[in-house]
Amino acid sequence: MRVDEISNGSAVTSKADRKAQLAPLDASKLRITLTDALRVVPPPEEQVVGKSYTDHMLIVSYDPQTGWSDPEIKPYGPLSIDPACSVLQYGTSCFEGMKAYLGPDGKARLFRPDENMARLKRSAERLALPPFDEQEVLKLVKKLITVETRWIPALRGYSLYIRPTIIGTRPSIGVCASDHAILYVILSPTGPYFRTGSEGISLLALGDPVRSWPGGTGGHKVAPNYSPGFKSLEYAKELGYQQVLWLIGGKITEAGVMNFFAVLEREDGDLDVITPPLNGTILPGVTRASVIALAAAHPSRIILPGIPNTVCLHVHERELTMSNLTLWSAQGRLLEVFVSGTAAVVGGIGRIGFEGEDLLLHPYKDGRGPVARALFEYITDIQEGRTEWENWGVVCE
């Protein structure tokens, strides 16, 4: 045993030694306590993310003296935290957005959950929250889903939204990292995120205030990224727009909490699919990465529905501005604009407000242009177990 100092004749172990003795987060120690009173699953028309929650939740806590507690699935209910704890005073909270889908075989599936778990770990590290094994968290998420499978809507485009969350619970207003934490997971049945019809999603482009900034936390899914944008969102809604298109120095970053794409027609008949680069101000979306991979695979490895195999999709990660979009629209080259995210999957943009004027985009049947619709259908087929691709669909067993 290493000894860093001697105090009153007793050996004091090093910080590293003490950490090694702490209990790790261990899914094999899961305890399950089921409710005696099951809730009524709401009808599809009332299934909106965050409106209702399932019967059970998962919870596990971290104490700096003992490590992670035994995980527990128990009836959904409130948390008990100290009024001085870190999350209330300093916003030490990060989370993930995932979904579970019901396949044609009746089994619950997750979509690329390893990517969500890796991002959750990165976000927790950014806030200096206690460390954990992300694969153990995934095991616990899968188990919770199997307990709550009856809540997964058996309708195309519907799913069970999963919100893993980690909060700092150090009971002190001292300005330092939280060495206490609670990790919990709650579930909410949900239908289509946007129900806009042919008009598509509307955005208001704003550059002041900004959602994130260079060197900040925009590349992580942490709570402090979101609440500062609520005032701008309310302003956009007052003007008749659904979401904010965030600009930094005139450059497009995100649309609401979604990643942004533009589709241009090329002289050779192919299409350019352009999205802003990940530079620390943009969240590396799992759906974003999926869109890029699938678009780049057409037509060499897959054929996206409705896109001719004679048309290649050329994916570019480069800066975009509202001036670019306005010019391309005037030239007739801007075929469609769409967004991607866990909630919306892939959604089409119908208009963008900027400096008092609207950039009107091509109206499509469901708001999605051909590329957005093709990607939406292909990704949804993978999520719901109708198509296999790169082991992206993971069955909960």
PyMOL commands that set and color helices and strands:
alter all, ss='L'
color gray80, all
select helices_A, chain A and resi 15-20+27-29+44-46+86-90+113-126+134-147+149-151+197-199+223-225+227-238+286-297+322-331+370-383
alter helices_A, ss='H'
color red, helices_A
select strands_A, chain A and resi 5-7+10-12+31-32+56-63+67-68+72-75+93-95+98-102+108-111+159-168+181-190+201-206+243-248+251-255+258-265+271-275+313-317+334-341+345-354+357-360+393-395
alter strands_A, ss='S'
color yellow, strands_A
deselect
rebuild
show_as cartoon
